[in-house]
Amino acid sequence: MIDKRKFYINGKWIDPYASKDFEVINPSNENAYAVISIGSKKDVDIAVDASKEAFPKWSVTKKKDRIELLEKLLSIYKARWDEITNTMSQEMGAPLDWCSSAQTASGADHIEDFILRLRQFKFEKNFNNNSTNYIVLEPIGVCALITPWNWPMNQMCTKVASGIAAGCTMVLKPSEITPFCGIILAEIIHDAGVPAGIFNLVNGMGPVVGASMSEHKDIDMMHFTGSTRAGVAV
């Protein structure tokens, strides 16, 4: 059985604050094939603290530096294409060809799109040609990201790539039933050289980890995709 009990926080893979295992099921055969840890409020606090500490320096990085990081991230993502595809097939119980052509491809497409948008985006500009008002667009701060089970890499890449592009720091909680795309994405982010604390990963349940994010005083924005019930709770 695959053992992935650690969380990615502040640039390192660390043990959860309290041990609580969760078996991941392959829906195609209904067999447990892996085990992860279920996080707690304390794990969220540790991850948010790392994001908060990293934000002041990261928020003022140059646009070209963020573009370079996203390009490295995309290159590593493409190099791990087959692994990502196989992982999604296992945790979603989906056909390999569809996982590759739709699921893995959509993650790459989102990263490529944000690289393009970032190149074109102006963080400072005049309000219009007839105005002397000057606008400076700034990153909002620490963002909590919650993603669903059914388009895992698609949703993670659009949230994480936009966060990096904007200069935000973030804590990701994937669906606990499809957590391995988040783990792979954390590895890719680490290998791309994204500075510690910019991206953090805590696996867990919505009513605990998700709720702790929603209520946290140091989280500046929630970026959520999921059910109406969970959205109301957030």
C-alpha positions as CSV (number, residue, x, y, z in Angstrom):
1,M,0.0,0.0,0.0
2,I,1.3,3.5,-0.9
3,D,2.2,5.5,2.2
4,K,1.8,9.3,1.8
5,R,1.1,10.5,5.3
6,K,3.2,13.7,5.3
7,F,2.0,17.2,4.5
8,Y,4.0,19.8,2.5
9,I,4.5,22.8,4.6
10,N,7.1,25.6,4.4
11,G,9.0,23.8,1.7
12,K,9.3,20.5,3.6
13,W,7.4,17.2,3.9
14,I,6.4,17.0,7.6
15,D,4.4,14.6,9.8
16,P,0.9,15.7,10.8
17,Y,0.5,17.3,14.2
18,A,-1.6,14.3,15.3
19,S,-1.6,10.9,13.5
20,K,-4.9,10.0,11.8
21,D,-4.9,7.7,8.8
22,F,-7.3,7.6,5.9
23,E,-7.4,4.9,3.2
24,V,-7.7,6.0,-0.4
25,I,-10.0,3.8,-2.5
26,N,-9.7,3.0,-6.2
27,P,-13.3,3.2,-7.4
28,S,-12.7,0.9,-10.3
29,N,-12.2,-2.1,-8.1
30,E,-13.2,-0.7,-4.7
31,N,-9.8,-1.7,-3.1
32,A,-7.8,0.5,-0.8
33,Y,-4.5,1.2,-2.5
34,A,-3.0,4.0,-0.4
35,V,-3.0,5.7,3.0
36,I,-2.8,9.5,3.7
37,S,-3.1,11.5,6.9
38,I,-6.2,13.5,7.9
39,G,-5.2,17.0,9.1
40,S,-6.3,19.0,12.0
41,K,-6.8,22.7,12.9
42,K,-3.3,22.7,14.2
43,D,-1.9,21.6,10.8
44,V,-3.9,24.4,9.2
45,D,-2.4,26.9,11.7
46,I,1.1,25.7,10.9
47,A,0.6,26.0,7.1
48,V,-1.1,29.4,7.4
49,D,1.8,30.7,9.5
50,A,4.2,29.6,6.8
51,S,2.2,31.3,4.1
52,K,1.8,34.5,6.2
53,E,5.5,34.7,6.8
54,A,6.4,34.1,3.1
55,F,3.9,36.7,1.8
56,P,5.7,40.0,2.3
57,K,8.8,39.0,0.3
58,W,6.9,37.0,-2.3
59,S,4.3,39.6,-2.9
60,V,6.9,42.1,-4.3
61,T,8.7,39.7,-6.6
62,K,9.0,40.8,-10.2
63,K,6.6,39.5,-12.8
64,K,9.4,38.0,-14.9
65,D,10.5,35.9,-11.9
66,R,7.0,34.5,-11.5
67,I,6.8,33.7,-15.2
68,E,10.1,31.8,-15.0
69,L,8.8,29.8,-12.0
70,L,5.6,28.9,-13.8
71,E,7.5,27.9,-16.9
72,K,9.7,25.6,-14.9
73,L,6.6,24.2,-13.2
74,L,5.0,23.5,-16.6
75,S,8.1,21.8,-17.9
76,I,8.2,19.4,-14.9
77,Y,4.5,18.8,-15.1
78,K,4.8,17.7,-18.7
79,A,7.7,15.5,-17.9
80,R,5.5,13.7,-15.3
81,W,2.5,13.5,-17.6
82,D,2.1,9.7,-17.6
83,E,2.5,9.5,-13.8
84,I,-0.2,12.2,-13.3
85,T,-2.4,10.3,-15.8
86,N,-2.0,7.0,-14.0
87,T,-2.5,8.6,-10.6
88,M,-5.8,10.1,-11.6
89,S,-7.0,6.9,-13.2
90,Q,-6.3,5.1,-9.9
91,E,-7.9,7.6,-7.5
92,M,-10.8,8.5,-9.8
93,G,-11.4,5.0,-11.3
94,A,-11.3,6.7,-14.7
95,P,-10.1,5.4,-18.1
96,L,-6.4,6.2,-18.9
97,D,-7.1,7.7,-22.3
98,W,-9.6,10.2,-20.9
99,C,-7.4,11.0,-17.9
100,S,-4.6,11.9,-20.3
101,S,-6.5,13.8,-23.0
102,A,-8.9,15.7,-20.7
103,Q,-7.7,15.6,-17.1
104,T,-3.9,15.9,-17.3
105,A,-4.2,18.1,-20.4
106,S,-6.5,20.6,-18.7
107,G,-3.9,21.1,-15.9
108,A,-1.2,21.9,-18.4
109,D,-3.6,24.2,-20.3
110,H,-4.3,26.2,-17.2
111,I,-0.7,26.7,-16.4
112,E,0.1,27.7,-20.0
113,D,-2.8,30.1,-20.0
114,F,-1.7,31.9,-16.8
115,I,1.8,32.2,-18.2
116,L,0.3,33.9,-21.2
117,R,-2.1,36.1,-19.2
118,L,0.7,37.1,-16.8
119,R,3.0,38.2,-19.6
120,Q,0.2,40.5,-20.9
121,F,-1.1,41.6,-17.5
122,K,-0.4,45.2,-16.2
123,F,-0.2,45.5,-12.4
124,E,0.2,49.3,-12.7
125,K,-1.8,51.5,-15.1
126,N,-3.6,54.8,-15.5
127,F,-7.4,54.5,-15.0
128,N,-8.0,55.7,-18.5
129,N,-6.4,58.0,-21.1
130,N,-8.4,61.0,-19.8
131,S,-7.6,60.5,-16.1
132,T,-4.6,61.2,-13.9
133,N,-5.7,58.5,-11.5
134,Y,-3.1,55.7,-11.2
135,I,-4.0,52.1,-10.2
136,V,-1.7,49.6,-8.6
137,L,-3.1,46.0,-8.3
138,E,-1.7,44.1,-5.4
139,P,-1.9,40.4,-4.3
140,I,-4.5,40.0,-1.6
141,G,-2.5,37.8,0.8
142,V,-2.8,34.2,2.1
143,C,-5.4,32.2,0.0
144,A,-7.0,28.9,1.1
145,L,-7.7,26.6,-1.8
146,I,-10.3,23.8,-1.7
147,T,-10.7,21.5,-4.7
148,P,-13.2,18.7,-5.6
149,W,-12.6,15.1,-6.4
150,N,-13.8,15.0,-10.0
151,W,-11.4,17.3,-11.8
152,P,-8.5,17.3,-9.3
153,M,-5.5,18.5,-11.3
154,N,-7.7,20.9,-13.4
155,Q,-8.9,22.7,-10.3
156,M,-5.6,22.6,-8.5
157,C,-3.7,24.1,-11.4
158,T,-6.1,26.9,-12.1
159,K,-6.1,27.9,-8.5
160,V,-2.3,27.5,-7.8
161,A,-1.1,28.9,-11.1
162,S,-3.3,32.0,-10.6
163,G,-2.1,32.4,-7.0
164,I,1.6,32.2,-8.1
165,A,0.9,34.7,-11.0
166,A,-0.8,37.2,-8.7
167,G,1.9,37.0,-5.9
168,C,-0.3,35.3,-3.3
169,T,0.7,32.6,-0.9
170,M,-1.6,29.6,-0.4
171,V,-2.7,26.5,1.5
172,L,-4.4,23.7,-0.5
173,K,-6.8,21.2,0.8
174,P,-7.6,18.6,-2.0
175,S,-10.6,16.3,-1.7
176,E,-9.6,13.5,0.7
177,I,-10.7,10.9,-1.8
178,T,-8.5,12.2,-4.6
179,P,-5.4,13.5,-2.8
180,F,-2.6,12.3,-4.9
181,C,-2.7,15.0,-7.6
182,G,-2.1,17.5,-4.8
183,I,0.8,15.5,-3.6
184,I,2.3,15.3,-7.1
185,L,1.7,19.0,-7.6
186,A,3.5,19.8,-4.4
187,E,6.5,17.8,-5.6
188,I,6.5,19.6,-8.9
189,I,6.3,23.0,-7.2
190,H,9.2,22.1,-4.9
191,D,11.3,20.9,-7.8
192,A,10.5,24.0,-9.8
193,G,12.1,26.1,-7.0
194,V,9.1,27.9,-5.7
195,P,10.3,29.4,-2.4
196,A,9.2,27.8,0.8
197,G,5.9,28.9,2.3
198,I,4.4,30.0,-1.0
199,F,2.5,26.8,-1.5
200,N,1.4,24.5,1.4
201,L,-0.6,21.2,1.3
202,V,-2.8,19.9,4.1
203,N,-4.9,16.8,3.4
204,G,-8.1,16.3,5.4
205,M,-11.9,16.6,5.7
206,G,-14.0,19.6,4.9
207,P,-15.7,19.9,8.3
208,V,-12.2,20.0,10.0
209,V,-9.5,21.3,7.6
210,G,-11.9,23.2,5.3
211,A,-13.7,24.7,8.3
212,S,-10.4,25.7,9.9
213,M,-9.4,27.5,6.8
214,S,-12.7,29.3,6.4
215,E,-12.6,30.5,10.0
216,H,-8.9,31.5,10.1
217,K,-8.2,35.1,10.9
218,D,-5.0,35.1,8.8
219,I,-6.5,33.8,5.6
220,D,-7.4,36.6,3.3
221,M,-9.3,34.8,0.5
222,M,-11.1,31.5,0.1
223,H,-10.9,29.9,-3.4
224,F,-13.5,27.1,-3.4
225,T,-14.9,24.6,-5.9
226,G,-17.4,22.0,-4.7
227,S,-21.0,21.2,-3.7
228,T,-23.6,23.7,-2.7
229,R,-23.7,22.3,0.8
230,A,-20.0,22.7,1.2
231,G,-20.1,26.2,-0.4
232,V,-22.7,27.3,2.1
233,A,-20.5,26.0,4.9
234,V,-17.5,27.9,3.6
